[in-house]
Amino acid sequence: MTRRSIGIIMNGVTGRMGRNQHLVRSILAIREQGGVTLPDGTSVWPEPILVGRDRTKVRALAERHGLRRWTTDLDEALADPASEIYFDAQLTRAREQAVRAAIAAGKHIYTEKPTAESADTARELARLAHAAGVRNGVVQDKLFLPGLIKLKRLVDCGFFGQILSVRGEFGYWVFEGDWQPGQRPSWNYRAEDGGGIVLDMFPHWHYVLERTLGVPVRSVYAHTATHIPERHDEQGRPYTATADDAAYGIFELEGGIPAQINSSWAARVHRDELVEFQIDGTEGSAVAGLRDCRIQHRAATPKPVWNPDLPAGEAFRSQWQSVPDNTEFDNGFKVQWEQFLTHVVTGAPFPYDLLAGARGVQLAELALVSAREGRRMEIPELTL
């Protein structure tokens, strides 16, 4: 088997997401399986170079995983001709400058979302990558979750008939950091650092809605809130939360399909998974989470009757049928990494590019305008 090595500059992997999902469960897992096997039998072998601002942290991470290449100097990493891909998992506010530098250095770009803090900047990055002729992609990991894959299958096979509506619930209680440490970094709750649940989650909802249902989002109406006004940072110091920690959005999809999605880091979970989507259609309905998907077909729909004077006599959840796996599901981040590496080496189609990422940022930006001005915002087509 021919091995094709490819250097990957991995910036920001000392953070939780970059370390766990992208380095350990994706790139290192790909190495453990022997690389990515292409149709011609070639094995694409990723060679990561870890980049971080904290010398102690990035060196310790490299040593822990037996990696010899690391640096705190991004320019040095970008100057290495063997490093063909630049990956970014930094804080959002640090991403633009680094991606610009990587494009100028002729590197292929793969980045976490949001790709920038504004739609104009995100679109400019897409334009720069296109003009430079470098391959580019943005992480859209939710599409590779087993529950969403099953939901997409149902859409594609026409299970729902005419789709009537979509509902989504996402979130959990993030501790304030005083008597228990928070599960998310403190910058998530500071607008000046690029925080906020809208900028974090609405780009996800954009690609989940458009790619699962196959139609574009045409408008958004949103209400945002900062439910917890004061939190404590990683050192236990109190700080004022300046970013939204909850958002309640109504999206209109092509064809008039309404989608309502609640997102909150200040809500306690009373559902089977931390995120769930329900699609209702004339022929059937489905509820999908991260892994599971349950359906109820028209022919198997019970006939409940509203009577508040009597206790509920039906176990409604038990009336739904589970969709079988029918396949082995790998880690979603790893699957998309494999697709991107194949795209870089062979030119195979990869639809999750920087322009797609810019559309997600556009939705988040218009949602914030909607929340400030209290009005519904139309979403214009975004092109290069």
Secondary structure, DSSP 4 states (H G I P E B T S, - for coil): --EEEEEEEEETTTSHHIIIIIIIIIIIHHHHTTSEEPTTSPEEEEEEEEE-S-HHHHHHHHHHTT---EES-HHHHHT-TTEEEEEE-S-HHHHHHHHHHHHHTT-EEEE-S-SSSSHHHHHHHHHHHHHHT--EEE--GGGGSHHHHHHHHHHHTTTTSSEEEEEEEEE-BPP-SSSS--SS-GGGG-GGGT--HHHHHHHHHHHHHHHHHSS-EEEEEEEEE----EEE-TTS-EEE--S-SEEEEEEEETTTEEEEEEEESB----SSSSEEEEEEESSEEEEE-SS-EEEEEGGG-------TTS---S-GGGGSEEPP--SPPPPHHHHHHHHHHHHHHH-------HHHHHHHHHHHHHHHHHHHHTS-EE------
